[in-house]
Amino acid sequence: MAEVLSQSQIDALLNSISSGETVEASSDADGGNVKVYDFYSPKKFTKEQLRTVDSLHENIGRLLSSYFSGILRVFCDISVMQVEEQRYYEYNNALPDTALIGLVDMKPENINLPDATLMIDMSNNLSFFLIDRLLGGPGGNAVITRDFTDIELAIMRNIYLKITEFMVESWHDHLEISGELSSLETNPRLIQVYAPEDIVVIAVLNVKMRDMEGTLSVCIPAMSLESYLGEFTSKYARITHKMSNERLETLRRDLIQESIYDSDL
């Protein structure tokens, strides 16, 4: 969301433009600190839109929590840690060299909406915890930085397929869309899905199981997300819910009338 400048800061900027001087960042008249705003990468989404993305991934977290608790036989708590927008190269540079990235192709049924490729990253300690539990182990909290074996990749592919299924299910509450896990990548430096300067929205989910704590992050391209948000706002969801209730009343009325017509007098 755009930062608001005080009147004193605006006057200082106008004076510097007319005099050709540069103005140092200073405190405003109210004594608060001036926040640095990068005009090179302006914010594309409002807080309300980011809250919508947050709510969407809270639903994904609830589905995943039940799924992990069932297959691992341990209590799992998943919550949304943060939702923010940033440049793709910032997100990619923060990933470890041995990350396991799932690429999901999302295709809306509305042909006027663009397709999107989402990136799903699971922290290594969480991945190896899942593998250990699924193979009958206790599920330790050891920090492992080695590459994944072929058997481990096959196990994790099934996990990522289930995550993709839950994502599509959550998106279906707002938008008719289909999703498919296209590939699993183990080297994030070789992934060329987006341009380095593209703006993406990152949703980070915090996963807690026993004494293990890991993260699951979803990277969504801003260009596609901006089009999707226009389709599934909270107002749209309320209207759809209202229409379904009206149709339900119509079906009940028709059923009662048919029963009356068949009555013997």
Secondary structure, 3 states (H helix, E strand, C coil): CCCCCCHHHHHHHHHHHHHCCCCCCCCCCCCCCCCCCCCCCCCCCCHHHHHHHHHHHHHHHHHHHHHHHHHHCCCEEEEEEEEEEEEHHHHHHCCCCCCEEEEEEEEECCCCCCCEEEEEEECHHHHHHHHHHHCCCCCCCCCCCCCCCHHHHHHHHHHHHHHHHHHHHHHCCCCCEEEEEEEEECCHHHCCCCCCCCEEEEEEEEEEECCEEEEEEEEEEHHHHHHHHCCCCHHHHHHHHHHHHHHHHHHHHHHHHHHHHCCCC
